[in-house]
Amino acid sequence: MRLVAIFGLVLTLGISTAAAAMPESLSKPDYVAPQDSIPAPQDIPYPGTMTLTVDARDHEQGIFRVSQTIPVAKAGPLTLLYPEWLPGNHAPRGEIEKLTGLEITANGEKLAWVRDDIDVFAFHLDVPENVGTINAKFQFVSATTGSQGRIVMAPSMLNLRWHQVSLYPAGYYVRQIPVEATAIYPEGWQAASALRPKSTSGNTVIYQKTDYDTLVDSPVFAGRHFQTHQLTSRVHLNIVADDAKFLKPKKDHIARHIKLVREAEALFGSHPYDRYDFLLALTEEMGGIGLEHHRSSENGVNREYFTNWDSGPGRRNLLPHEITHAWNGKYRRPAGMWTPDFRQPMRDNLLWVYEGQTQFWGYVLGARSGLYSQQDTLDALAAIAAGMDQRVGRSWRPLIDTSHDPIIAARRPKPWTSWQRAEDYYNEGLLIWLEADQIIRRESGGKKSLEDFARAFFGGKNGDWGVVTYERQDVIAALNRIQPYDWDAFIEERVYRTSSEAPKDGLVLGGYRLVFVDKPSAYILANDRRRKQLDLSHGIGLIMGSKGTIKSVIWDSPAFRAGLKPGLTISAVNGKAYSDEALKQAIEENRGREGMIDIFAKNGDAYHNFMVDHSDGLRYPALEKITGEGVDQKGGIDRLLQPKTR
């Protein structure tokens, strides 16, 4: 009877819903789906070579002035595209709003163009008879403040990114479109790129002819204060800085970057590039970046990268991460993330391999090269594991779903990151691959490790900077060839299902356990300095920004349960004027007590008291070595971090 009643209720609701449909007396249009008028890309040669000239001298106002010629084979409709889906961004990040002043001509006559009414990155025009080439002129008006986007032109340096300053014809694979690019740089500046000059005259560089795919994959760093260091016969470290005083790497610093390249090539057993250029900006004027390319990487770090070397690891894990992408992400790429042009959407469902295993090897190579000390690396792993445990959103959102976050959120700030989750495939991916490494070591009796997988799966022909794609099953099959195990179930559970805590078994299998102590590690202190914050997230549940502003509140933490939220400004703690030290003192004084911590905070024009129930004191993550009878004192993690080259 009860079931019948429930079904009756459902049926009643259904009838009620139908009755509430739009009245018949109202006008109702029919929908006609729009037709895609943009030609699909074909793998055929483009008839001619584009030329592209970029005047990059106006670094004071941040304006790139572009002149481009595009050969055409026949009269009639032509569609030009502005790059939208950009490799390495995992999302449609083309800054079409910054393309201005577009004027297209043929034989001196202006041609009318119209933007596609669905795809705003496409421009349609009609090519007249007896026209062999059209000319396009426009500006790329780059961001002048961080609120407008990443700053790529600064007083002493610039980042020329070819996709921002060019158009390309629809209907062709971009690897089939030849192009010859020229750049005009500010007087006295020097430039570096994976592209090689065909000729140089003063501040004008004509680059060797290439294809449009390779052009977009070969950005430029240029600057007034510039150094180049040859790391190996095929790898260079090119540095630009806000000021010459920051261009002071010591021999030991360069030696560790040399070691990084040697360790990376030893790890993968090959080099999928004929040459490789680290582009490194030491800057607070140009926007930060970490972006991979086949034969180069864009790296933007704090300008004291070398001069404050001894104050902590800083951003020294960036270059190990980016060069790892030469193998994982560029040479071997998820099938859904390779596209024939920059219009087709990417499918990011394998980012836990693309970025997750890159994050793993980045920290390993940082330790093996000496860019990170072993203790810094252990402290980083502790912070990562504890940080991923705070992502309580895993109870509703599995890791695989975070692979869509670049498209969903585009790295915009979030109110409740720990509940919403973010691009967790980086650090949670690292933990998964750490566990996989330790399982392989255990199951093989120490004869094999994830390094064997990396060499077999990501290794290839030396100098092959092409692309070999893969799917999930290819990863599983390759793991089983290294060490038989139920890898399908392993991945299914950790990547595709919700969970209550982060995958930390790799730490224990590797000889360490996650603990919490009352003093922050050098890694945490350096991270707080870089981010201009105070991280108290593992205890009270707060991350503080400057001047008492709450930067983040961990979901369901003591601070959350007290009603605090990001954006509030704390004025006082336990009746004392706010300072970082006052907050830490109040937290520590309440250790083991039943009393509350009284936080007085401003929300808009109103002030409120928030009583926080937290008696565990200050808590910071650390790794503790597992000891005891029968325990391998040199565990799997210690072995993992040991250098492979001299």
C-alpha positions in Angstrom: 0.0 0.0 0.0 2.8 2.4 0.9 4.6 1.7 -2.4 1.4 2.3 -4.3 0.9 5.6 -2.4 4.4 6.7 -3.3 3.9 5.8 -6.9 0.6 7.6 -6.9 2.3 10.7 -5.5 4.9 10.5 -8.2 2.2 10.1 -10.8 0.3 13.0 -9.4 3.4 15.2 -9.5 3.9 14.2 -13.1 0.3 15.1 -14.1 0.6 18.4 -12.2 3.9 19.2 -14.0 2.3 18.5 -17.4 -0.7 20.7 -16.6 1.7 23.5 -15.7 3.3 23.5 -19.2 3.1 26.7 -21.3 -0.5 27.5 -22.3 -1.5 26.6 -25.8 -2.7 30.2 -26.4 0.9 31.6 -26.3 3.1 32.0 -29.3 5.8 29.4 -29.6 8.8 29.5 -32.0 10.4 26.4 -33.4 14.1 25.9 -32.9 16.4 25.5 -35.9 19.9 24.3 -35.0 22.6 26.5 -36.6 24.9 25.0 -39.2 28.6 25.1 -38.6 29.9 27.0 -41.6 33.6 26.7 -40.6 35.5 24.1 -42.6 36.7 21.1 -40.7 40.5 20.7 -40.6 42.0 18.3 -43.2 45.5 16.8 -43.2 46.5 18.3 -46.5 49.3 20.9 -47.3 48.3 24.5 -47.3 49.0 26.2 -50.7 51.6 28.7 -49.7 53.6 30.1 -46.9 52.2 32.7 -44.5 54.4 35.6 -43.3 54.0 37.2 -39.9 55.7 40.3 -38.7 55.3 41.4 -35.1 56.5 44.8 -33.9 57.1 44.2 -30.2 58.8 47.5 -29.4 55.9 49.2 -27.5 56.6 47.6 -24.2 55.6 50.7 -22.3 52.0 50.5 -23.4 52.0 46.7 -23.9 50.9 46.8 -27.6 52.0 44.3 -30.2 51.5 45.5 -33.8 51.0 42.7 -36.3 51.2 42.5 -40.1 50.4 39.1 -41.7 50.2 37.9 -45.3 48.1 34.8 -46.1 48.3 33.1 -49.5 45.0 32.0 -51.0 44.6 29.5 -53.8 41.2 30.7 -55.2 38.5 33.3 -55.0 35.5 32.7 -52.7 34.7 32.2 -49.0 37.7 32.1 -46.6 37.6 31.7 -42.8 40.4 32.9 -40.6 40.7 31.6 -37.0 42.3 33.0 -33.9 43.7 30.3 -31.6 41.3 29.3 -28.9 42.1 25.9 -27.4 45.8 26.2 -26.4 48.0 23.2 -25.6 49.1 23.1 -22.0 46.2 25.3 -20.9 43.8 22.4 -21.0 41.0 24.9 -21.8 39.9 27.6 -24.3 42.1 30.4 -23.1 42.7 32.4 -26.3 42.4 36.1 -25.5 40.2 37.1 -28.5 39.1 40.3 -26.6 42.6 41.7 -27.0 42.7 41.4 -30.8 41.9 45.0 -32.1 42.1 47.1 -35.2 41.6 44.2 -37.6 41.9 45.3 -41.2 42.1 42.8 -44.1 43.1 43.9 -47.6 43.8 42.4 -51.0 45.7 44.2 -53.8 45.4 47.4 -51.7 41.6 47.2 -51.4 40.0 46.7 -48.0 37.9 43.5 -47.6 34.9 43.3 -45.4 35.0 40.6 -42.7 32.3 39.3 -40.4 32.7 37.5 -37.1 31.0 34.1 -36.9 27.9 34.5 -34.8 28.6 31.3 -32.9 32.3 30.9 -32.9 33.6 34.4 -32.1 37.2 33.3 -32.8 36.3 32.9 -36.5 36.3 35.7 -39.2 34.6 35.1 -42.5 35.4 37.0 -45.7 35.1 36.7 -49.5 38.3 36.6 -51.5 37.9 38.5 -54.9 39.0 37.1 -58.2 42.7 37.5 -59.2 43.9 37.6 -55.7 46.8 35.5 -54.6 47.5 36.9 -51.1 45.5 38.7 -48.5 47.0 41.0 -45.8 45.9 41.3 -42.3 46.9 44.1 -39.8 45.8 44.3 -36.2 47.1 44.8 -32.7 47.2 42.6 -29.7 46.6 44.9 -26.8 48.1 42.9 -23.9 47.2 43.3 -20.3 48.5 46.3 -18.5 47.3 45.2 -15.1 46.9 41.7 -13.6 43.1 42.1 -13.4 43.0 42.2 -17.3 45.0 38.9 -17.7 48.6 37.9 -17.6 51.0 40.7 -18.2 53.3 39.7 -21.1 55.0 43.1 -21.7 56.9 44.8 -19.0 59.5 47.6 -18.8 62.5 45.3 -19.0 61.1 42.1 -20.7 58.4 40.6 -22.8 56.9 37.2 -23.6 56.0 36.9 -27.3 53.4 34.2 -27.7 52.7 33.6 -31.4 49.2 32.4 -30.8 48.3 35.8 -29.4 49.5 37.7 -32.5 48.4 35.6 -35.5 45.5 34.2 -37.4 45.4 31.0 -39.5 43.2 29.7 -42.3 40.4 27.2 -41.3 40.2 23.8 -43.0 43.8 22.6 -42.4 45.8 20.8 -39.8 48.0 23.5 -38.3 51.1 21.3 -38.9 50.3 21.6 -42.6 50.4 25.5 -42.7 53.9 26.9 -43.4 54.9 30.2 -41.9 57.8 32.5 -41.7 57.8 34.8 -38.7 59.7 38.1 -38.0 59.9 39.9 -34.7 61.1 43.5 -34.0 62.3 43.8 -30.4 63.1 46.9 -28.4 66.6 48.3 -29.0 69.3 46.5 -27.1 67.2 43.6 -26.0 68.1 40.0 -26.5 65.7 37.2 -27.2 65.5 33.4 -26.8 63.2 30.8 -28.3 63.2 27.2 -29.6 62.9 28.8 -33.0 66.3 29.6 -34.6 66.9 32.8 -36.5 67.3 32.8 -40.3 68.9 36.3 -40.1 69.3 39.1 -37.6 69.6 42.8 -38.4 69.8 45.1 -35.4 66.7 44.4 -33.3 64.9 42.6 -36.1 64.9 38.8 -36.2 63.7 36.7 -39.1 63.1 33.2 -37.9 63.5 30.1 -40.0 60.4 28.9 -41.8 58.4 26.4 -39.9 54.8 25.2 -39.6 52.1 27.0 -37.7 51.8 24.3 -35.0 55.6 24.5 -34.3 55.4 28.3 -34.3 52.7 28.4 -31.7 54.7 25.9 -29.7 57.8 28.1 -29.7 57.3 31.3 -27.7 59.9 33.9 -27.0 61.3 35.6 -23.9 63.2 38.8 -24.6 64.6 41.4 -22.3 67.0 44.1 -21.5 68.8 42.1 -18.8 69.6 38.7 -20.4 71.9 35.7 -19.9 72.3 32.4 -21.6 73.9 29.3 -20.1 74.6 26.1 -22.0 73.6 23.2 -19.8 74.4 20.4 -22.3 75.1 20.2 -26.0 71.4 20.6 -26.8 69.9 22.4 -23.7 70.2 26.0 -22.8 69.0 28.1 -19.8 67.9 31.5 -21.0 67.3 34.1 -18.3 65.7 37.5 -18.3 65.4 39.7 -15.2 63.7 42.9 -14.0 67.1 44.2 -13.1 70.7 43.1 -13.7 71.3 42.7 -10.0 69.1 39.6 -10.0 71.1 38.0 -12.8 73.7 36.5 -10.5 73.6 32.7 -10.6 76.5 31.0 -8.9 78.4 28.2 -10.6 76.7 25.8 -8.2 73.3 27.0 -9.2 74.0 26.4 -12.9 75.5 23.0 -12.0 72.3 21.9 -10.4 70.4 22.9 -13.6 72.9 20.9 -15.6 72.2 17.9 -13.2 68.5 18.4 -13.8 68.8 17.8 -17.5 71.1 14.8 -17.0 68.8 13.2 -14.5 65.7 13.8 -16.7 67.3 12.2 -19.7 68.6 9.3 -17.6 65.2 8.8 -16.1 63.4 8.5 -19.5 66.3 7.0 -21.4 65.9 9.4 -24.3 65.4 13.0 -25.3 62.3 13.8 -27.4 63.8 17.1 -28.7 66.7 18.0 -30.9 67.3 21.0 -28.7 65.6 22.5 -25.6 65.5 26.0 -24.3 64.4 26.9 -20.7 62.9 30.4 -20.9 63.3 31.7 -17.3 62.0 35.1 -16.2 63.0 36.5 -12.8 60.3 39.1 -12.4 57.6 40.8 -10.4 56.7 43.0 -13.5 55.7 40.3 -16.0 53.1 37.8 -15.1 54.2 34.4 -13.7 53.9 31.3 -15.8 54.8 27.7 -16.1 53.9 26.3 -19.5 55.3 23.3 -21.4 56.4 23.1 -25.0 58.1 20.4 -27.1 61.5 22.1 -27.2 61.1 24.8 -24.6 59.2 25.9 -21.6 58.0 29.3 -20.3 58.9 29.7 -16.6 58.2 32.8 -14.6 59.5 32.9 -11.0 60.3 35.4 -8.3 63.2 37.6 -9.2 65.3 36.5 -6.2 65.4 32.9 -7.6 69.2 33.0 -7.5 70.0 35.8 -5.1 67.9 34.3 -2.2 68.8 30.7 -3.0 69.6 29.7 0.6 66.3 31.0 2.1 64.3 28.0 0.9 63.4 25.9 -2.2 61.1 28.7 -3.5 60.0 27.9 -7.1 62.8 25.5 -7.9 60.3 22.7 -8.6 59.0 24.6 -11.7 61.8 23.7 -14.1 61.9 20.0 -13.2 58.1 19.9 -13.8 58.2 21.7 -17.1 61.1 19.7 -18.7 59.3 16.5 -17.6 56.5 17.6 -19.9 58.8 17.2 -22.9 58.2 13.4 -22.4 54.8 13.4 -20.5 52.4 15.8 -22.2 54.1 16.8 -25.3 55.7 13.7 -26.8 53.3 11.2 -25.2 49.9 12.9 -25.0 46.3 11.7 -24.1 44.4 11.1 -27.3 41.7 13.5 -26.3 44.2 16.3 -25.7 45.7 16.2 -29.2 43.8 18.2 -31.7 44.5 19.1 -35.4 44.0 22.8 -34.9 43.4 25.3 -32.1 39.6 25.3 -32.5 38.7 21.7 -31.7 37.9 21.1 -28.0 40.3 19.1 -25.8 39.1 16.3 -23.5 41.1 16.4 -20.3 40.1 13.1 -18.7 43.7 11.9 -18.5 45.2 14.9 -16.7 45.9 12.6 -13.7 48.6 11.1 -15.9 49.6 14.2 -18.0 49.9 16.5 -15.0 49.8 14.0 -12.1 52.8 11.9 -13.1 54.6 15.0 -14.2 54.1 16.5 -10.8 55.5 13.3 -9.3 58.6 13.2 -11.5 59.1 17.0 -11.0 59.7 16.6 -7.3 61.8 13.5 -7.8 64.0 15.2 -10.3 64.2 18.3 -8.1 65.6 16.1 -5.4 67.9 14.1 -7.7 69.4 17.2 -9.2 69.9 19.0 -5.9 67.5 21.9 -6.8 65.6 20.6 -3.8 67.2 19.0 -0.8 65.9 15.6 0.3 64.4 17.2 3.4 62.7 19.9 1.3 61.2 17.2 -0.8 59.9 15.2 2.2 58.5 18.5 3.6 56.8 19.1 0.3 55.3 15.6 0.2 54.0 16.1 3.7 52.4 19.4 2.8 50.9 17.9 -0.4 49.4 14.9 1.4 48.0 17.0 4.2 46.7 19.5 1.7 44.9 16.9 -0.3 43.4 15.5 2.8 41.7 18.8 3.3 39.9 18.5 0.0 36.8 17.2 1.7 34.9 17.8 -1.6 36.3 14.3 -2.5 33.2 12.9 -0.8 31.0 14.2 -3.6 33.5 15.0 -6.5 35.9 12.2 -7.6 39.4 13.1 -8.8 38.5 12.5 -12.5 35.9 15.3 -12.3 38.6 17.8 -11.3 40.2 17.2 -14.7 37.5 19.4 -16.1 38.3 22.3 -13.7 40.5 24.2 -16.2 37.3 24.6 -18.3 34.9 24.9 -15.5 36.8 27.4 -13.3 39.6 28.8 -15.5 41.6 29.2 -12.3 39.3 31.9 -11.0 39.2 32.3 -7.2 36.8 30.1 -5.3 35.0 30.8 -2.1 35.2 27.2 -0.7 38.1 25.5 -2.5 38.4 22.6 -0.1 34.7 21.7 -0.8 34.5 22.7 -4.4 37.9 21.1 -5.2 40.2 22.6 -7.9 42.9 21.2 -10.2 43.6 18.4 -7.7 44.9 16.0 -10.4 48.3 17.6 -10.0 49.0 16.9 -6.3 46.6 14.0 -5.8 47.9 12.5 -9.0 51.4 12.8 -7.5 50.2 10.8 -4.4 48.6 8.1 -6.7 51.8 7.7 -8.7 53.9 7.6 -5.5 51.7 4.7 -4.3 52.1 3.0 -7.7 55.8 3.3 -7.5 55.9 1.8 -4.0 53.6 -1.0 -5.1 55.8 -1.9 -8.0 58.9 -1.9 -5.7 57.0 -4.2 -3.2 55.6 -6.6 -5.7 58.8 -6.9 -7.7 61.0 -7.4 -4.6 62.7 -4.1 -5.2 63.8 -5.1 -8.8 61.5 -2.6 -10.5 59.9 0.8 -9.9 57.8 3.4 -11.7 61.0 4.5 -13.4 60.8 1.4 -15.5 57.3 2.4 -16.6 58.4 6.0 -17.3 61.2 4.7 -19.6 59.0 2.2 -21.4 55.9 4.5 -21.7 57.3 8.0 -22.2 60.7 7.1 -23.8 61.1 7.1 -27.6 63.4 8.0 -30.4 65.9 10.7 -29.6 65.1 13.9 -31.3 61.4 13.0 -32.1 59.5 16.0 -31.0 56.3 14.7 -32.6 53.3 13.3 -30.7 52.3 9.7 -29.8 48.9 9.5 -28.2 47.5 7.1 -25.6 44.3 6.1 -23.8 43.6 4.9 -20.3 44.0 1.2 -21.3 47.4 1.9 -22.7 48.5 3.1 -19.3 47.1 0.1 -17.6 48.7 -2.3 -20.1 52.1 -0.6 -19.8 51.9 -0.9 -16.0 51.1 -4.6 -16.2 54.1 -5.2 -18.5 56.3 -3.7 -15.8 54.6 -5.4 -12.9 51.5 -7.5 -13.0 48.9 -6.1 -10.6 45.2 -5.2 -10.7 46.0 -1.7 -12.0 42.6 -1.2 -13.5 41.0 -1.5 -10.1 43.8 0.6 -8.5 43.0 3.5 -10.9 39.3 3.0 -10.8 39.2 3.3 -7.0 41.6 6.3 -6.7 40.6 8.3 -9.8 37.0 7.5 -10.6 35.4 7.1 -7.2 34.6 9.4 -4.3 36.6 8.8 -1.1 36.9 10.0 2.5 40.6 10.8 2.5 43.6 11.4 0.2 45.5 8.4 -1.2 48.5 8.4 1.3 49.4 4.7 1.3 52.5 5.5 -0.9 54.0 7.4 2.1 53.7 4.4 4.4 54.8 1.9 1.8 57.8 4.2 1.2 58.8 4.3 4.8 57.2 7.4 6.2 54.0 8.5 8.0 52.2 11.8 7.9 52.3 13.5 11.3 51.5 17.0 12.6 54.0 19.2 14.6 53.8 22.6 16.2 56.6 24.2 14.0 56.3 24.8 10.3 59.0 23.4 7.9 61.3 25.6 5.8 59.2 24.5 2.9 56.0 25.8 4.4 57.6 29.1 5.5 59.0 29.6 2.0 55.6 28.9 0.5 53.9 31.3 2.8 56.4 34.0 2.0 55.9 33.5 -1.8 52.1 33.6 -1.5 52.1 36.4 1.1 50.0 34.3 3.5 49.9 32.6 6.8 48.8 28.9 6.5 47.0 27.7 9.6 44.7 25.5 7.6 45.7 22.2 9.3 44.6 23.3 12.7 42.1 26.1 13.1 41.3 25.9 9.4 42.4 29.4 8.2 44.7 30.7 5.6 45.4 34.4 6.3 46.3 37.0 3.7 47.7 40.4 4.3 46.3 42.9 6.9 44.1 40.4 8.7 42.1 39.4 5.6 41.0 35.8 5.6 42.2 34.2 2.4 40.7 30.8 2.8 38.6 28.8 5.2 38.7 25.0 5.2 35.2 23.4 4.9 34.0 21.9 8.2 37.1 23.1 10.1 36.8 24.8 13.5 36.9 28.2 11.7 34.1 27.1 9.3 31.9 25.8 12.1 32.3 29.2 13.9 30.9 31.0 10.8 34.0 32.5 9.4 34.4 32.9 5.6 36.9 34.1 3.1 37.1 37.9 2.7 36.4 38.8 6.3 39.0 41.0 8.0 40.0 40.0 11.5 40.4 43.0 13.8 41.1 41.4 17.1 41.9 38.0 18.6 41.0 37.3 22.3 40.6 41.1 22.8 44.1 41.9 21.3 44.6 43.8 18.0 45.1 41.4 15.2 48.5 40.4 14.0 49.7 37.0 12.6 51.7 36.5 15.8 48.6 37.4 18.0 46.5 34.8 16.1 49.2 32.1 16.5 49.6 32.9 20.2 45.9 32.6 20.8 45.8 29.3 19.0 48.7 27.9 21.0 47.5 29.2 24.3 44.2 27.4 23.8 46.0 24.0 23.3 44.4 21.4 25.5 41.8 23.8 26.9 38.0 23.8 26.7 37.7 27.5 26.1 37.0 29.2 22.8 39.2 31.5 20.6 37.4 34.8 20.3 37.8 36.3 16.8 36.5 39.8 16.2 36.1 40.3 12.4 34.6 42.9 10.0 32.1 41.8 7.4 31.4 44.8 5.2 30.3 47.6 7.6 29.4 45.2 10.4 31.5 43.6 13.1 30.9 40.2 14.7 32.4 38.0 17.3 33.2 34.4 16.1 33.9 31.9 18.8 36.2 29.2 17.5 36.3 25.8 19.2 39.9 24.7 18.6 42.1 23.2 21.3 44.7 21.3 19.2 47.1 24.3 19.0 49.3 25.0 15.9 49.5 22.0 13.5 51.9 21.7 10.6 52.4 18.6 8.4 55.6 16.7 8.5 56.8 13.2 7.5 58.1 10.9 10.2 60.4 8.0 9.4 58.9 4.6 10.3 61.4 2.8 12.4 61.5 -0.5 14.3 62.5 -4.1 14.1 62.1 -5.5 10.6 61.6 -2.1 9.0 63.8 -1.2 6.0 65.7 1.8 7.2 66.3 2.9 3.6 62.7 2.9 2.4 61.3 3.2 -1.0 61.0 6.9 -0.9 64.6 7.3 0.1 65.6 5.1 -2.8 63.3 7.0 -5.2 65.0 10.3 -4.4 68.6 9.1 -5.0 70.4 10.5 -8.0 71.0 8.3 -11.0 73.9 10.2 -12.5 77.2 11.5 -11.2 
